[in-house]
């Protein structure tokens, strides 16, 4: 497990250390979750819909599929 001490800038941004980014292969979007007394940072798949292939019939709208995908991503992170 890696750790690093970082500081928020004047716009409340935090830069992740290069070593951690490279070790974990992080890129693209991250989901930040409030875990009570700390936060979790989880990578979001580049194509979250690819993980849903075959889970739904084609009668659902894109909006419905997207909402379900977002719900499933949040549930997966909470595990």
N, C-alpha and C positions, 0 to 999 in steps of 0.2 A: 504494500500500500504506500502510495506517495502522498506527500503533503507539502504545502508551501504557504508562507505568510505573504498576503497581498494586501494592497491598499486601494480603496475606491478613489477615483479621481473626482474632480469638482462636479462632474455630471453623474456621479454615482455608478460609474462603470468600473468593472474589474477585468483585468487582463489575466487570462489563464497562462500559467508558465508553459513555455515551449516544450519542456521535457515531458510534462503531463499530457499535453496535446498529442505529441508524437507517440508516447508510450501507449495511449488509449486509442490512437487513430481517430481523434475527434475532428469533425469538419461539419460545416453547414449549421443547421438549426439545433438549438439545445432547448430542452424543457427544464425550467427551474421550478422545483416543487417545495413549498413550505412544509417542512416536516416537524413543525412545533418549535423546537429549540435549535434547529439547524436547517440547512437547505440541501436539496439534492439536485445535481445537474446531470441530465440524461440526454444522450444524443437522440435526435428524431430521425427516423429512416428517411432517406432522400425521396423514396416513393412509398409513403405509408399505405397506399391503396394496393400495392403489389402484395402486401401481407394479407389482404382481405380477399384475394382471388378465390372464387368459388364459395364464398361465405353468404352471398346474397343473390337473389334472383334479379333479373334485369328490369323488373317492373318498378323498382325503387328509383327515386330521382337521385341525381348527383348530390344534391343538398342533403338528402337523407343518408346517403352512403358516407359522405364526408363527416357528418355529425357522429355517426356510429364509429367511424375510424378514429376520430378524436377521443371519443369515450373509451374505446378499447386501448388506445395509447396511454391514456391517463391511468386506467386500471392496471395495465402492465407495469407501469412505473411504480405504482403504489405497492406492488408485491414485494 
